[in-house]
Amino acid sequence: MQPDIPRRPPLELVKQRSLWVVEDYRKGSRTGKTHATLDSRLSALRYAKSKMEADRHPCLVRWDTPRSVGGLYWNPLFDCLTVRRDDLVGGWTVVPQAGTCAMTAAESREAAADRAKKLQRLYDFKQLRVYDGRDEEYEARDHRFLRNDITRSGVRFDAEAVAEPAAPDEPDPGTASAAEPAGPSDVGTVGPASPGQLGASVPDVTQVEFTDTDGAVHLYSTPWSGGTRAQIVTVSRKHATDDGVPEAFAGVFERWQAHDDAPHVASIYESGTDPTSWVAYRVGRHTLADIGTELPARSRLEILGHVADAVGTVTAGSAPTCGVSPDTIHLLESDGSRRATVADWGIEWTVRDALGLDTSGPYTAPEQLDGRLTPTTPVYQLGAVAYWLLCASTPPDRPSPDVGSIPRPIQGISKRVKPHLARALLADPDERFDTAEAFYGALVDAA
């Protein structure tokens, strides 16, 4: 069977000096065909998205720095590849969710799944879903970019590490199956909780989407009652009973739950400890990481105010906390207004710290690298988010930036905010603003 989708490489958007280059992604080598060179990121991004859809490239990788990915955009045609039972052909077919033509078929579900993995790798489908015989539940496998968290805050992405190996004599997936090469996410791991396992534990779960199922903490998304959506964060089953992990999760969860009725703290729907520690909470259509750089200047300041309020609420009279980053700030929209809520509150950091795993990243305060939290840890994290929003630049790798090294703020924000950003990002916790509210008040006065 011949696929009805052309095989083209992903596109990537790379800054070279003062120009933005749109080129083919070639296994991270940056030697792919160049399609356009433009003098602004916005123009280059518009061109790249248009070309991606018009010429049917599967996705677009936007780089912030040579080793930091700022965005990953997918062509809807390549959003999902499915394996389903087809009684008409008396077997299992592999079909793009956005198409109608089967790319291959097999007599057994296992054989079809093996071929589908090959096709996912060859054509760069975002997700592969292998359904059961009743076409209800499914097992999902994300594209290698997603499995390696290349857009996650703090990840320093080595493109070569997840590039597909050269395969000059690739077998035809329609006639033979090929073994999937093992990668960092495939070796020595216990799989994420399946939709069935979550459905048995989490009330109201009817459909589960795998958002991030690598690492020590896993994320799932699901429709919830009342037309809302929920995100479920769980400890990886591999680490569910490791020393200190259940206690680490519970400590953060209890502080969060004590304040989840506050307007800017994400509302908790349900929680439990089976199949591992988990919590389901309300989210909107977007996180700040999704659309933060598209918001007008005043909206960005308003969002920072919401986050400062959330931090003040959760930390008042309790132990220090963390977990503030663009990925954990959710944007809820209603009747033309937008409200930010903060989730996680350090669950991922505290679990990784309990396991002795790396916790570094652009939104990680320096004391966190030593396994400590201070009253001004969230001030540093809010400062890093503010730096990203107000200067349209990735937060500095090293704390205590010089005021002169801070980029010019975006249009609509005065350069007078720069000293306040520098103070929030000081390495010494005692020299920062005392509270997130104090930092935000200084920003508003200066902006």
BALOTI-751802 format. One record per residue: residue in one letter; x, y, z of N, C-alpha, C in turn. Coordinates in steps of 0.2 Angstrom, whole numbers, plus 2048, in hexadecimal, padded with zeros to 3 digits. Layout:
% residues N
AXYZXYZXYZ;...
//
This chain:
% residues 447
M8047FA800800800800804806800;Q80280B7FC8068117FC803817800;P80781A80580481F809802825805;D7FD8288077FB82E8047FD835806;I80383480B80683A80D80D83A80B;P81084080881784080681C84080C;R82183D80A82683D80F82B84380F;R82B84781382F84D81383284E81A;P83885181B83B852821837857825;P83885882C83585D83083986482E;L83686982F83A87082E83C872835;E84287683484487A83A845881839;L84488583E84588C83E84B88E842;V85189083F857891843859899842;K85C89C84785E8A28478668A2845;Q8688A684086F8A683E8718AE83E;R8748B08438768B784486F8BB845;S86E8C08408688C48418628C183C;L8638BB83985E8B983485B8B2837;W8558B08358528AA8368518A6830;V8548A083185489B82B84F89682C;V84B89482684788F82684A889822;E84B88382584E87E82184C877823;D84E87281F84C86B821850869827;Y84C86582B84F86283185385C82E;R85985B82F85D85682D861852832;K85D84E83686084B83C86484F840;G86285584186685A84686C85C843;S86E85B83C87485D83A874864837;R86E86783786E86E83487186F82D;T87086A82987386A82286D86981D;G86786A82086286981B86186E816;K85C86D81185B87280C85887880F;T85B87E80D85888581085288780B;H84D88980E84788B80B84689380B;A84889681084789D81084C8A0816;T84E8A68158518AA81A84E8B181B;L84B8B28218488B882284B8BC828;D8498C282984C8C782E8488C7834;S8438C483583F8C483B83D8BD83D;R83C8BB84383A8B48458338B4843;L82F8B98448278B88438268B783C;S82A8BB8378298B983082B8B282E;A8318B08318338A983082F8A4832;L82C8A58388278A083B8218A0837;R81E8A58348188A583081A8A2829;Y8208A38278218A0820822898821;A82689682782788F82882088B829;K81C88E82D81588B82E81188A828;S81288F82480E88F81D81188A819;K81888981981B88481581A87D817;M81A87D81E81987682181287381F;E80D87781F80687581D805874815;A80887981180787980A80B873807;D81187280981586C80781586680B;R81186681081086081481785D817;H81A86281A81F86081F81C85E826;P81E85982981B85782F81B85B835;C82085F83682186483C82686983B;L82686E83F82B87383F82E874846;V83587484683887584D83B87C84D;R83988085283C886853841886858;W84788885684D88985B84D88F85E;D84E890865850896869857897869;T85B89286A86289286A86488B867;P86B88A86586D88486286B87E866;R86A87E86C868878870862879874;S85E87E87285787F876852880871;V84D87B87184787C86C84288086F;G83F88586C83A88A86E83388886C;G83288486782C88286582C87C860;L82687986082587385C81E873859;Y81E87485281787584F81686F84A;W81086C84B80E866847809868841;N80A86583C806865836800860838;P7FA8638387F485E83A7F4858836;L7F68578307F685182C7FA84C830;F7FF84E83380484983780284983E;D7FD84B8407FB84B8477FB84484A;C7F883F8477F783884A7F7833844;L7FA82D8467F98278427F6822846;T7F181F8437ED81A8477EE813845;V7ED80E8497ED8078487E680584A;R7E28028467DB8008487D97FA844;R7D57F68477D27F08447CD7F283F;D7CE7EF8397C97F08337C67EA831;D7C07E98327BC7E38317BC7E2829;L7BC7E88257BB7E781E7C17E381B;V7C77E581E7CD7E181B7CF7DB81F;G7CB7DA8257CD7D48297D37D582C;G7D57DB82E7DC7DC8317DC7E2834;W7E37E48367E47EB8397E77F0834;T7E57F68347E77FB82F7EB800833;V7F080382F7F38098327F180F82D;V7EE8148307EA81A82D7EC820830;P7EE82582C7EF82C82F7E882E832;Q7E88318387E183383A7DE839836;A7E283D8337DF84282E7DE840827;G7DF8398267DF83681F7DA83181F;T7D982E8197D48288187D8822815;C7DE8238127E181D80F7E681A814;A7E58138147E980F8187F080F816;M7F581081A7FC8108187FF809818;T7FC80481C7FE7FD81C7F97F9820;A7F97F38207F57EF8237F87E8825;A7F67E582B7F97DF82D7F37DA830;E7F47D48317EF7D08337EF7D083B;S7F47D283E7F47D38467F57DA848;R7F27DB84E7F37E28517FB7E3852;E7FE7DE8548057DF8568097E1850;A8087DD84A80C7DE84480A7E5841;A8047E78428027EE83F8057F3843;A8067F284A8097F784E8107F884D;D8147F284B81B7F384981C7F7843;R8177F583E8187F9838816801839;A81180283D80F80983F81580D842;K81980984681F80D84982480F844;K82580B83F82980C83A827812836;L82081283481D81883181E81E835;Q81C81E83B81D82483F82482783F;R82982283F83082583F831828838;L82F82483383182682C82D82D82A;Y82782E82C82383382A82283982F;D82583883582583D83B81E83E83D;F81A83983E81383A84181483C849;K81084184B81084385280F83E857;Q80A83A85580883585A80682F856;L8078298598048238577FF82085C;R7F981E85A7F481B85E7F281485C;V7F380F8607F280885E7EB807862;Y7E680685F7DF8058627DE7FD864;D7DA7FC8687D87F586A7D37F3865;G7D17ED8657CC7EA8617C57ED861;R7C37F08667BD7F48677BD7FB864;D7C37FD8627C48048607C3809866;E7C480786C7C380C8717C980E874;E7CD80A8787D380C87B7D980C876;Y7DE80F8787E480F8737EA810877;E7F080D8747F680F8777FA814873;A7FD81887580081E87180781E872;R80A82086C81282186C813828869;D81782C86C81883386A81E833865;H81F83886182483985C82B83A861;R83083885E83783986283883F865;F83684586183784C86483384C86A;L82D84A86B82984A87182C846876;R82E84087483083B87983783E87D;N83A84287984184587C84084C87F;D83984E87F83885488383C85A880;I83C85B87984186087683E867877;T83886887983586F87A834870881;R83586B88683486C88D839871890;S83687589483A87B89884087789B;G84687A89984C87889C850872899;V84D87089485086A89085586D88B;R85B86B88B86086D887861867882;F85E86887C85D863877863862872;D86685B87386B85986E867856868;A86785A86286385785D86585085A;E86C84F85B86F84985986C84385D;A86A84586386983F86886283C866;V85E83F86285783D86185683C859;A85B83E85585B83D84E85A83684C;E85783584785682E84585C82B842;P85F825843865823840864822839;A86982383586982282E86781B82C;A86381A82786081382585F81381E;P86581281A86581281386080D810;D86080781385C802811856800815;E85280581684C80481A847800817;P8447FA81A83F7F68178397F9816;D8357F781282E7F981082A7F8816;P8277FD81A8237FB81F81C7F881D;G81B7F88178157F48158157ED814;T81C7EB81481D7E48128217E0818;A8247E481C8287E18228297E6827;S8297E482D82A7E88338317E8835;A8337EE83883A7EF83A83A7F1841;A83F7EF8458407F084C8417F784D;E83E7FA85283F801854846802857;P84A80785585080785984F80A860;A85380786485280A86B85481086C;G85181587085381B87185381D879;P85482387B85582488284F823886;S84982388284282288684081B885;D84481688284281088184680A885;V84B80D88884F80888B84E808893;G84D80289684D80189D8478058A0;T84180689D83C80A8A08368068A1;V8328088A682B8058A782680A8A3;G82280789F81E80C89B81981089F;P81681589C81281A8A080B8168A1;A8078198A68018168A77FC8168A1;S7F981189F7F58108997EE81489A;P7EB8168957E48198967DF81589A;G7E080E8997DC80A89D7DD80A8A5;Q7E480A8A67E680B8AD7E48118B0;L7E48178AD7E281D8AF7DB81E8B0;G7D781B8AB7D081B8AB7CD8178B1;A7D18128B37CE80E8B97CF8128BF;S7D48178BF7D681B8C57D38228C6;V7D38258C07D182C8C07C982D8BD;P7C582F8C27BE8308C07BE8358BA;D7B98348B57B78388B07BC8388AA;V7C18338AA7C58338A47C282F89F;T7C18328997BE82E8937C382D88E;Q7C783288D7CC8328887D383588A;V7D883188A7DF83388C7E3835887;E7E783B8877EC83C8827F283D886;F7F78398837FE839886802840884;T80384488980684B88880D84A889;D81084788E817846890818840894;T81A83A89181A834895821831895;D82683689682D83489782F83789D;G8348358A08378388A68348358AD;A8358398B28338378B982B8388BA;V82983D8B68228408B781F8408B0;H81983D8B081583C8AA80F8418AA;L80D8448A48088488A380384589E;Y7FC84589F7F784389B7F284989A;S7EE8498957E984E8947E284A893;T7DD84D8957D68498947D084E895;P7CB84D8917C58518927C2850899;W7BF85589C7BC8548A37B58568A3;S7B28558A87AB8568A97AA85E8A8;G7A48608A67A28678A57A586A89F;G7A886689A7AB8698957B286C896;T7B586B89B7BC86D89D7C186889B;R7C786989C7CD86489A7D18648A1;A7D485E8A17D885D8A77DF85A8A5;Q7E485C8A97EA8598A87EC8548AE;I7EE84F8AD7F084A8B27F88498B2;V7FA84B8B880184A8B98028448BE;T80783F8BC8088398C080F8388C1;V8118348C68188328C681982C8C2;S81E82B8BE81F8268BA81F81F8BE;R81C81A8BB81B8148BF8228118C1;K8278128BD82D8108BE8308128C5;H82E8188C783081B8CD82B81C8D3;A8258198D281F81A8D68218198DD;T8258148DF8268128E682E8138E8;D8318178E48388188E583981C8EC;D83E81B8F083F81F8F683E8268F5;G8398298F98388308F98338338F4;V83282F8EF82E8328E98268338EC;P82382E8EE81C82F8F081B8358F5;E8208368FA82083B8FF8218428FB;A8268428F78278488F382184B8EF;F81E8468EC8188488E881284A8ED;A8118478F380C8488F780D84F8FA;G8148518FC8158578FF81385D8FB;V81585D8F58138628F080B8628EF;F80885C8EE80185C8EC7FD85F8F2;E7FF85E8F87FB8608FE7FB8688FE;R80186B8FD8018728FD7FD8758F7;W7FD8728F17F98748EB7F28738ED;Q7F086D8F07E986C8F17E68718F6;A7EA8738FB7E88789007E687F8FD;H7E88808F77E78878F47E48878ED;D7E18818EB7DF8808E47D88838E3;D7D58878E87CF88B8E77D18928E5;A7D78948E57D989B8E47D989C8DC;P7D78A28DA7D68A38D37DC8A28CF;H7E28A28D17E78A18CC7EC89B8CE;V7E88968D27EB8908D37E788B8D0;A7EA8868CC7E68818C87E287D8CC;S7DC87C8CA7D78788CE7D88718CE;I7D986D8D37D98668D37D38638D3;Y7D285E8CE7CC85A8CD7CC8548D1;E7D18508D07D184A8D47D98488D5;S7DA8438DA7E18418DB7E183A8DE;G7E68378DE7E78308E07EE82D8E0;T7EE8278E27F58248E27F581D8DE;D7F081C8DA7F08168D67EF8188CF;P7F38158CA7F88118CA7FF8148CD;T7FF81A8CE80481D8D28028248D4;S8068288D780382F8DA8018338D4;W7FB8368D47F983A8CE7F483F8D1;V7F38448CD7EF84A8CE7EC84C8C7;A7E584D8C77E28508C17E08578C2;Y7E185C8BE7E08638C07DD8668B9;R7DA86C8BA7D78708B57DC8738B1;V7DC8738AA7E08778A67DC87A8A0;G7DE87F89D7DB8838977DE880891;R7DC88388B7DF8818857E6882884;H7E98868877F08888867F488988D;T7FA88788D7FF889892802890890;L80689389480989989380F89888E;A81289288E81789088981488F882;D80E88E88180B88E87B80A894877;I80889987B8068A08788098A687B;G80D8A58808108AB8848138B0880;T8178AE87B81A8B38768168B6871;E80F8B487180B8B786C8068BC870;L8078BC8768028C187A8058C887A;P8008CD87A8038D487A8068D5881;A80A8DB88180E8DC88780A8DD88D;R8048E088D8008E18937FD8DB896;S7FC8D68917F98D08937FF8CB896;R8058CC89480A8C889780B8CB89E;L80B8D189F80B8D48A68068D18AB;E8008D18A87FA8CF8AC7FB8C88AE;I7FD8C48A97FE8BD8AB8038BC8B0;L8098C08B080E8C08B580B8C18BC;G8068C68BC8028C88C27FE8C28C5;H7FB8BE8C07F78B88C37FC8B38C6;V8028B28C38078AD8C68098B08CC;A80B8B68CD80D8B98D38088B88D9;D8028B98D77FC8B88DC7FC8B08DE;A7FD8AC8D97FC8A58DB8028A38DF;V8088A58DE80E8A48E280D8A68E9;G80A8AD8EA8098AF8F08048AB8F4;T7FF8A98F17FA8A58F47FD89E8F7;V80089B8F28038948F48088948F9;T80C8998F981289A8FE81189D904;A80B8A09058098A490B80989F911;G80D8A091680D89C91C80F89591B;S81289391581488C91481B88B912;A81D88591082488490E825887907;P82B88990582C88B8FF82A8868F9;T8298898F38268858EE82A8878E8;C8298838E282C8858DC8278828D6;G82A8818D082587E8CB8228848C6;V82588A8C782288F8C282688F8BC;S82388E8B682688E8B082088F8AB;P8228918A481D89289F81888B89E;D81B88589F81887F89E81287E8A4;T8138818AA80F87F8AF80A8858B0;I80A88A8AC8058908AC80088F8A7;H7FA88D8A97F588C8A57F08928A4;L7EE89389E7EA89989C7E289789B;L7DE89989F7D789889E7D389E89C;E7CF89D8977CC8A38937C48A2894;S7C18A78967BA8A78967B78AE895;D7B28AF8917AF8B58907B48BB88E;G7B98B988A7BD8BE8887C38C088D;S7C38BD8937C88BE8987CD8B8898;R7D38B989A7D88B489B7DA8B48A2;R7DA8AE8A57DD8AD8AC7E28A78AC;A7E88A98AF7ED8A48B07ED8A08B6;T7EE89A8B67EE8968BC7F58928BC;V7F88918C27FE88D8C27FD8868C5;A8008818C27FF87A8C48068778C5;D8068718C780C86D8C980F86F8CF;W8118758D08148788D781A8748D9;G81E8728D482486E8D68248678D7;I81E8648D581E85C8D58238598D1;E82485C8CB8298588C683085A8C9;W8328608CC8388618CF83985D8D5;T83585C8D98368598E08368518DF;V83384F8DA8348488D883A8468D5;R83C84A8D08438498CD84984A8D2;D84884F8D784D8508DC84D84A8E1;A8478478E28478418E784B83B8E3;L84B83B8DD84E8368D98558378D7;G85883D8D985E83F8D785F8418D0;L85A8438CC85B8448C585C84B8C4;D85E84D8BE8608548BD85A8588BD;T85A85E8C08558638C185686A8BE;S85B86A8BA85E8718B78598738B2;G8598798B085587C8AB8558848AC;P8528878A785288F8A784D8928AC;Y84988E8AF8448908B484588D8BB;T84B88A8BB84D8878C285288C8C5;A85088D8CB8548928D085B88E8D2;P8608928D286788E8D486788A8DA;E86388C8DF8638888E585F8818E4;Q85B8818DF85887B8DE85C8758DC;L8628778D98678728D686A86F8DC;D86A8728E286C86F8E886786B8EC;G86186B8E985B8688EC85886C8F2;R8598738F18568778F685187C8F3;L84C87D8F78478838F58478888FB;T84788E8F88478948FD8418988FC;P83F89D9008398A18FF8398A58F9;T83F8A68F683F8AA8F08418A68EA;T84189F8EA84189B8E583C89C8DF;P83589D8E183089F8DC8318A68D9;V8358AA8DD8368B18DA83B8B08D4;Y8408AC8D58458AB8D08418A88CA;Q83D8A38CB8398A08C58348A58C2;L8318A98C682D8AE8C38318B38BF;G8378B48C183B8B98BE83E8B68B7;A83F8AF8B78418AC8B183B8AC8AC;V8358AB8AE82F8AB8AA82E8B28A7;A82F8B78AC82E8BE8AA8348C08A4;Y83A8BE8A583F8BF8A183D8BC89A;W83A8B689A8388B38938338B7890;L82E8B98948288BD89182A8C488F;L82D8C889382E8CF8928348D088E;C8398CC88D83F8CD88983F8C8883;A83A8C48828398BF87D8408BB87C;S8438B98818498B58818498B0886;T84D8AA88584D8A588A8518A8890;P84F8A68968528A889C85A8A689C;P85E8AA89F8658A989F8678A28A2;D86C89F8A086E8998A387189A8AA;R87489F8AB8778A18B18738A68B5;P8738A58BB86F8AA8BF8738B18C0;S8708B68C38748BC8C48768C08BE;P8718C18B98738C48B38758CB8B4;D8798CE8B087A8D68B08748D98AD;V8738DF8AF86D8E28AC86E8E48A5;G8758E58A38768E789C8768E1898;S8768DB89B8758D589686E8D3895;I86A8D68988628D48978608D7891;P85D8D388D85B8D68868568DC887;R8558E08828508E58828498E2882;P8458E588783E8E288783A8E3881;I8358DF8808318DF87A82D8E687A;Q82B8E88748278EE8748218EF878;G8218F487C81B8F588181D8F4888;I8248F28898278F188F82D8F5890;S82D8F98958338FE8968398FA898;K83F8FC8968458F98988478FA89F;R8438FE8A38438FF8AA8428F88AE;V83F8F38AB83E8ED8AE8448E98AF;K8498EB8AB84F8E68AB8538E68B2;P8538EB8B68568EA8BC8528E58C1;H84C8E58C08478E18C48488DA8C2;L8498D98BB84A8D28B98508CF8BC;A8558D48BB85C8D18BE85C8D08C5;R8588D48C98588D28D08548CC8D2;A84F8CA8CE84B8C48CF84F8BE8CE;L8548BF8C98588B98C785F8B98CA;L8608BC8D08668BC8D38678B58D6;A86E8B38D686F8AC8D986E8AB8E0;D86F8B08E486E8B08EB8678B18ED;P8648AC8F085C8AD8F185B8B38F6;D85F8B58FA85E8BB8FF85E8C18FB;E8618C28F58628C88F285C8C98ED;R8588C58EC8528C68E884C8C98EB;F8478CB8E78418CE8EA83F8C98F0;D83C8CB8F58398C78FA8348C38F8;T82F8C58F48298C18F28288C28EB;A8248BE8E88228BE8E181E8C58E0;E81A8C68E58168CC8E481A8D38E4;A81F8D38E88248D98E88278D98E1;F8298D48DE82C8D48D88288D68D2;Y8228D48D281D8D68CD81B8DD8CE;G81A8DF8D48198E78D581E8EB8D2;A8248E98D382A8ED8D082A8ED8C9;L8288E78C68278E78BE8228EB8BC;V81C8EB8BF8178EF8BD8188F78BD;D81C8F98C381D9008C38229028BE;A8278FD8BC82C8FF8B782A8FF8B0;A8258FA8AF8238F98A881F8FE8A5;
//
